[in-house]
Amino acid sequence: MAEEMPVSVDRDFARFGAKSYAIKQINSVEVRRRYPNGQGAMFVFGLLAVICVVSGAAAGGSGVLIAVGLLSGVLAFGFWQRSKIIEYQLFLMTSSSETQAISSRDPGTIDALRDRIEQAIAGKLAA
């Protein structure tokens, strides 16, 4: 498992691992959602499952085709489960660019960081 990068936010800087951003230079903060696993494999294996099961049944109950169809169905289900994974990305916008500061599958972590950075930008973050 990857080691988590140290993250901290104070009145002057937002630090994400080895990279620091001056709070005064941050214009806005944005959270984006990304689905890192597409649905292409799910559709391919799902279609294969249907074709194999229907062909196997039409061929008088061909055990091999039905078994391949059931295996394809299990794989399609697994890919469907993976396609629901959401990665949350925190972007910091400055006058010159935007950059992805951190990503996580935990929306609470990203929301807490966004709130803390917004408080620092507004000058409401306690020392």
N, C-alpha and C positions, 0 to 999 in steps of 0.2 A: 504494500500500500504506500502511496506517495506521502511524503512528509508534508505537513501543513505549514504554509508560510506564515511567519509572524505578521500580525496586522495590528496597527494601533492608530488612533486618531486623537490629536490634542488640538489646542487652539491654533497652533501654527502649521502643523504638518499632518498629512494622512500618509501613513507608511504601510506599504504592501510588500513584504519581503525586503529585497534590496532596493526597491524603488520608492522614492518619497515625492509627494506632491505638496507644494505650498498651498495652504488653505486660501490665501488671498488671490491665488491664480485660478482657482476653480470657479467657473461661472455657474455650472449646474451639474446635477447628478442624475443619471438615468439607470433604471433597472430594466434589462431585457430578458425575455425568456427564449431559450433555444432547445430544440429537440435534437440531441446529438445522434440518435439512431433513427434512420429513415424507415419508411414502411414498405420499401420495394421488395425486400426478401419475404416479408409477410404475405404480400399479394402473390408472389411467385409460388411459394410453398402451399398457400391456400388453394390456388388454382390447380396446382399439381395434385393436391389431395382430392379435390372434387373430380378431376378427370380420371384419376386412378380408381377411386371408389365406384364411380358410375360405370367405367369401362369394365371393371372387375365384376360388377353385378350383372352387366349386360352379357358378359362372356360366361355366364353360368356359375358365378361365384368363384372366380379365379382368386385363390388365396394369396398369391404373390402380389397381384395388383391391389387387392384390398389392403394387404399389409403395408405396401409402399404408400398407399393413400393415407392410412392411419398414421404412419410415421411422419409423412409430410404434414398432416394436420397438427401433430404434436409440435413439430418444428415451427409451423406458422403461428401457433399459439405462443410459443416462446418468443418469437420475433415481435409479435403483437405486444406482449408484456414489456419488452425492451423499448418499443417505440413510444411508450407512455412516459418514459423518464424525461424529466425537465431539468435543464441546467439554467440557473439564474446568473446573469452577468451584470456586474456593476461597472458602469462607464462614467468617467469623469470628463467633463467638457471644459476646455480652457479657450481663451480667445484665439489660439493658434491651432488647436486640434482637439480630437477626442481620443481617449485611450481606454481600453478595458483594464481595469485595475485588478479585478478578482472575479472568479466564478465559483459557484457552489451549487450543490443540489439541495441545499437547505435554504428555503426562502426566508426563514426567520433571521439567519445570519446576515444575509444580504440586506434585508430591511433594517436591521439594527445598525449596520454600517452606514447605510444611506442616511438614516435619521441622525446618527452621530456627526457625519460630515456636514449635513444641512445645518445642524446646531452650531458647528464650528464656523461655517460660512456666515451665519447670522450673528455670530458673536455671543451666542447663548451657552456655549460649552464651558462648564466649570473647569477650573485648572486642575 
